[in-house]
Amino acid sequence: MSIETLQPPPAGGDATAELLPSPAPRRRRRRTLRSHRLAYRLILPAAVFMVIVHLLPTLGGVVISFKNLNTFTFAKLFGAPWNGLENYRAILFDSANPLHSGFVDALRNSAIYTTTVVAGILVGGLAIALLMNRQMRGIRVIRTLMLTPWIVPSFVVASLWGFMWQSDVGIINKVLVDYTHVLGHRPVWLIGDNSIWAIVIPSIWRGLPFAMLIFLAGLQAVPRELHEAAAIDGAGPWQRFTRITLPLLRPLIAIQLLFNVIYATYQYAIPVVMMGTNPGPKADLMMTLIIRQSFSNNLFGFGSAASVLLMLAMGVWVAIWYRAFRRDLELAT
Amino acid sequence: MSTYPRAERRRPLLSPRARKRMVARGLDALTCLVLLVMIAPVVWLILSSLQTEGRLSSGSYDLLHPTFKAFSQMWREIDFEHYFVNSLIICTAASALATAFAASAGYALARYAFRGSRTFSAAAIGTQLIPGSMFLLPVFMGMVWLGRHTPIALIDTRIGMVLVYTAFFTPVAIFFMRSFFLAIPRDIEDAAQVDGCTPLQAFVRVVLPSATPGLVATFVYAFLFAWDELLFVSALTQTHAETLPLGIRLFIGNYQEEYAPLMAAGVVSTIPVMVAFFATQKWLVRGLTAGAVKG
């Protein structure tokens, strides 16, 4: 029941920090051609699945984004008429088109959601990891219990918080208004201006423990002598944190940043379970918009074009991320 | 106010050691407070599930008299067992398949430098960059096409969902398994091959058994994510292969705000992943944090 295994694995074990491929050590080249054939056979099942479920359908999605695929043409599947760049033009520039304003809303909401959720997860995760890195009675049990929110499935998180946010019977308003009188009136959380925070806060709550776990493992790997030597040289706790701890954690921060941004941008379950397929203009995220327009309104061409734009945006993000953290990744591998 | 620092300098209120201890106690208290805040919603989930619908919707909780009524109500009102069994079967099968594929691919990446290995790794990471909305529709259309032109029925079947989920969770699992294989010394395969094993036999008979913790951790990791998946299952199933995330929505959608059974369903939906996590926690945490610590 305790996390006592946060120790270095036997050898250069590596699940997250080394996700980017690294050149293989030269000595491995000695392997014979026969072994190479074995290697290809070993990756075959995974490769086949990735091609059939990821690669080909993604190409199909790009094709659909140039087609006029809707309720009337759906029966023809990929035989639907071509539409050129019309889907893209409607989304990006056609202000008379309701899809355009919906897209702008969702883009703004997704930007707010992703920024606040990722910042909350990383800053909160690091702060709590520092707190958990101390010695105290029962700290192992506490570390384990801290992981609980991460194991609660997203759809349960969303139903639970949807209930807690209820204006009249929800526990949050009961605490804020009835018990502590922090607020004089009962805020409405699930509709209107507050609704974005109704999905941001549970997302941070669920994502934070995992970041904490990773940062805690990183903190425990920082050699104690570094801190002791710096303390002897007169560095205070804050200086030791910014000059020793943070630089050593940079590779972990980089990986957490990359994957949390992707995960938050593609978030779908939490808003949909909490608020339904249309969370309203203040909480509609890119994914809820795209899925609603595709599967409720059958605007498949629009959905695919918006997906392509979203994927391009993600590609830009990864490129920026890679430029910013390339050196940390080289150090890590 | 301004004389306070001078007074302190003359005769410190607390010795440095006592002050240090005070700070430590304060941080201990803060740690407990943070823990309390983090687990409070889970505690609230459990407490609410033990109330009746009437108490929850009127806001008059009676925490001293828990009742299991909501659980039986939830089981009766929607066919909860149907969703639960589907989730168990689909997620178990998909996680097992994904772990098997990831083990073999992860082993290839850990042991062989073959041409295309970097492309393969990059492609596996690349799959994580694709939004689900991008390939959901083509997957759906492909399944519809297969159903029309061949006897392969994938729409609204457990097999269809298993295949999709297997593909979803294999890429990340590959890197998971690779890290576990890198930690296993190469000597044991060399010894096995000296004893007359082919490389494949050495992998299956010698390396895989010693990678059991890694296999279990990878399986549980995939299971946690598969259990959570909502988007694809909502588009690719109708009546036969729906899983828990869809079942639980019935309390929010079709019925009106039935919180007690909803919370009860939430508790029951969380139990399998909780059990899986705590049973394998030692291995899972080691696998998750392997990248964080450099030996």
Interface residues (C-beta under 8 A of the other chain):
Chain A: M1 I3 E4 T5 L6 Q7 P8 P9 P10 A11 G12 G13 D14 A15 T16 A17 E18 L19 L20 P21 P23 A24 P25 R28 R29 R31 R34 S35 H36 L38 A39 Y40 L42 I43 P45 A46 A47 F49 M50 I52 V53 H54 L55 L56 P57 T58 G60 G61 I64 L77 F78 I128 L131 M132 R134 M136 I139 I142 T144 L145 M146 L147 T148 P149 I151 V152 P153 S154 F155 V156 S159 L160 W161 G162 F163 M164 D168 V169 I171 K174 W205 L208 P209 F210 L213 I214 F215 L216 A217 G218 Q220 A221 L252 I255 F259 I262 T265 Y266 Y268 A269 V272 V273 G276 M286 M287 I290 I291 S294 F295 F300 G303 S304 A306 S307 V308 L310 M311 M314 G315 V318 A332
Chain B: A24 L27 D28 L30 T31 C32 V34 L35 M38 I39 P41 V42 W44 L45 S48 L56 S57 S58 G59 A100 F101 A102 S104 A105 Y107 A108 L109 R111 Y112 A113 F114 R115 S117 R118 F120 S121 A122 A123 A124 I125 T127 Q128 L129 I130 P131 G132 S133 M134 F135 L136 L137 P138 V139 M141 G142 V144 W145 L163 V164 T166 A167 F168 T170 P171 I174 F175 F176 R178 S179 F180 L182 A183 P185 P199 L200 F203 L224 W227 D228 L230 L231 A235 L244 P245 I248 R249 F251 I252 G253 Y259 L262 M263 A265 G266 S269 T270 V273 M274 F277 F278 Q281 K282 V285 R286 G287 L288 T289 A290 G291 A292 V293 K294 G295
